[in-house]
Each structure stands twice: as structure tokens, then as C-alpha cells.
Amino acid sequence: MGFLYRKFIRQLLFNLNPELVHDAVIKTARAAQRVEFVNSLVRLMARAKDIPLVVAGIRFRNPVGLAAGFDKNCEAARFLAGLGFGFLELGTVTLRPQPGNPKPRLFRLREDHAIINRMGFNNAGAWEAAKSLERLLPLPVPVGISLGKNADCSMDEAPKNYLETLKVMYGYGDYFAVNISSPNTLQLRSLHGGAKLKRLVEPMLDFASGQKKRKPFFVKIAPDLEDGDLEAAAALAVELGFGLIATNTTVSRAAVPAYWQTYEGGLSGKPLRELSNSILAKTAGLVKGRVPLMGSGGISDGPTALEKLKLGADLVQIYSGLVYEGPFLVKEILEYLDRHHWHPHPSH
Ligand SMILES: Cc1cc2nc3c(=O)[nH]c(=O)nc-3n(C[C@H](O)[C@H](O)[C@H](O)COP(=O)(O)O)c2cc1C
């Protein structure tokens, strides 16, 4: 199945504008998920043996999830769950709708199996996302909701903006990912600093503690962090009890040809793998199993997924790999993990 995608379908899709293809995929998935026969067929084709595990108190059917940014408006979740993912991270959702950056803002680096994006949190806003999930829930897999900041909201106002978004979305997610690591929202990454991060996350954790069900949080970090900021984020995670997702896209162009130097945005896919893995390994060394970790960045097959699990990730996420290897990548990874007798860490 993966072979067919790589040999024929990818060629076809890669002749078209990347954002147009992405929008068409989401629209098709949204329509297809309303037809039970299609859902069943997709499930059948993508079926792999479950590798059940519990992380952050949530039961997952396997450790391979969809990374944030693929389904920004939470509208195709039922179809995506059918592809065999262990969980879906939807969003990034901002409180108010916003158009994102001017187009073109999504580029394929075909030779490098990579993507540069500067989408800038284009999304329909939290109320629309909630409305959409209202129709789709319950889903067969846990759902994480990625929370971001509106571009027109000042850094001082950021904690309030995130908290308001959380309040709208709280009923719809099994966990929440606080996205402070997109390079495409001005100064967003400055939220990594220890004091700033505490001011951002603590009110959200307090809110969750006051709810009937206290749901877990993850903070998604950048691969371009200085050691000091990484140490501060890890220490705060342990102190306040949230997990970490390592990593988002990189602003570095060191691993791709100089031609791409002038393309602003976040780089993902194969050239991100090493950098992302080194941050994951450092993070794992700092938190020492005291909080859960997810690995994201450059997974393209079974070995690159297993590598992150061995470096200390409890769960992994994929995005660019889906574009280059196709939707059956999840099944390929799960079969590889099964063949290599991978077993989850003791649960957090
Ligand atoms: C087009 C595109 C849009 C993305 N949007 C988001 C986003 O909205 N929120 C987020 O946390 N990460 C976003 N990401 C980052 C991915 O979730 C993932 O962390 C990153 O691409 C590294 O994984 P990969 O190498 O498997 O793609 C986006 C990535 C791409 C390629």
C-alpha cells in the first residue's frame, strides 16, 4: 500500500500546490468520514495489531499519533482515527479565528523529504473547533488539543488568551498541548523562559484542577532551544507535573541545501530528525521518567519511530512522514514495532 502511494499517488499530488492538496485532503476526509462504509474500509486497510499503553493516565491503543497542524480545525478526526493512529493531536486552535500568514506559506523540499511552513496558526477559532468536535465525539482514540495564541494578542496578554482557549476546548480533549514553539507567531518562542512559562501554564493547570475531570497537559518545545531554556522547561514540567513534546519545527537550515536559507518558517521532516532527537534525549535525561514525553520530528519509518521510543519518548507523533510516505505509514510503523517486540515503558 505504501509502495503504491510512493510510486504513483505522491507523484500526482506533488505536481499540485501543497496547500491546495492539504485542503483537498481535509475536505475529502471530512466528507468520507460521514460514510460508514468508507470508514470501515479505511479501518480494514490500515488495521494493525494494538500495542496498548497508558501514558499520563490515558489509555492509548498504540504509541503512534498524528502531530498537530494537520487537522487545525478538528474536522476530519473520525477519518484520521481510522488510519490506525493511537491518538490525534488536533489544532493548533486559537481563541479567535485568524487567517494566518500570506500565501505561499507551505513548501515541499522534495529531495530532502522535508517541508517548510509558515502557516501562522490559520484556523477557524476555538468555537468552530468545539462545534466540529461536538459532532464527531466520541472518537475511537484519545484526542489532544493543541492550544496557541492569536497573532494580534500581546505577549503580556498571552496567558489569558491561552486560558480562554482552554476553557472553550476543555470538554473536548483528553489532553492539551500548549504550543509555545511555532516559529511563525512573533515572539511565541520567548515563552520558553522559566518564569514566563510558569505564568502561562500555571493558570491552565489550576483551571483543570477545578474541573470534574483533571486532564493532563503537555508543553511542546522548540528544537532550537538553548540548554538553559530546556533545563528550565524540564524543571518546571517536573515541578508542576506536565509532560513535554520534543519537538516542533526548526528555524535552522543547517541540514538542508543553502537554497532554502531564504525561505522563512519551520522546517520539518527528515532533516529535522537528528536535532529533534538530540533535544528529546536531553529532555529525557533531565526529567528522568518523572513526566511523560512525546517525540516528534523526522519520523519516516519504523526504525525512526523506534529510535525516539528508545531515546525516552512514551509516545511519538508524525506529520511530514505522512506526506512523503503516505497514510499507511502508521500501519508500517506499528508492524515494525511489533516485529521488534517493542513494549511500552511502565506507565506514568
Ligand atoms: C504544514 C505544517 C503545519 C504545522 N502546524 C503545526 C501547528 O499548528 N501546531 C503545532 O504544534 N505543530 C505544527 N506543526 C509541527 C508538527 O506538528 C510536527 O511537530 C513537526 O512537523 C515535526 O514532525 P515531522 O517531522 O513528523 O513533520 C506543523 C507542521 C507542518 C509541516
The ligand as an ORCA input file, in Angstrom:
! r2SCAN-3c Opt
* xyz 0 1
  C       2.350     22.280      7.492
  C       2.634     22.102      8.944
  C       1.848     22.739      9.891
  C       2.107     22.567     11.247
  N       1.304     23.170     12.163
  C       1.504     22.955     13.479
  C       0.632     23.508     14.447
  O      -0.355     24.154     14.128
  N       0.908     23.270     15.760
  C       1.977     22.515     16.166
  O       2.174     22.329     17.357
  N       2.813     21.972     15.256
  C       2.597     22.163     13.943
  N       3.437     21.595     13.027
  C       4.589     20.799     13.508
  C       4.260     19.312     13.569
  O       3.242     19.057     14.482
  C       5.497     18.473     13.946
  O       5.823     18.736     15.293
  C       6.708     18.804     13.090
  O       6.319     18.915     11.741
  C       7.798     17.736     13.212
  O       7.332     16.476     12.846
  P       7.539     15.843     11.387
  O       8.994     15.929     11.069
  O       6.995     14.438     11.520
  O       6.709     16.659     10.455
  C       3.191     21.750     11.662
  C       3.979     21.107     10.708
  C       3.717     21.264      9.359
  C       4.572     20.544      8.354
*
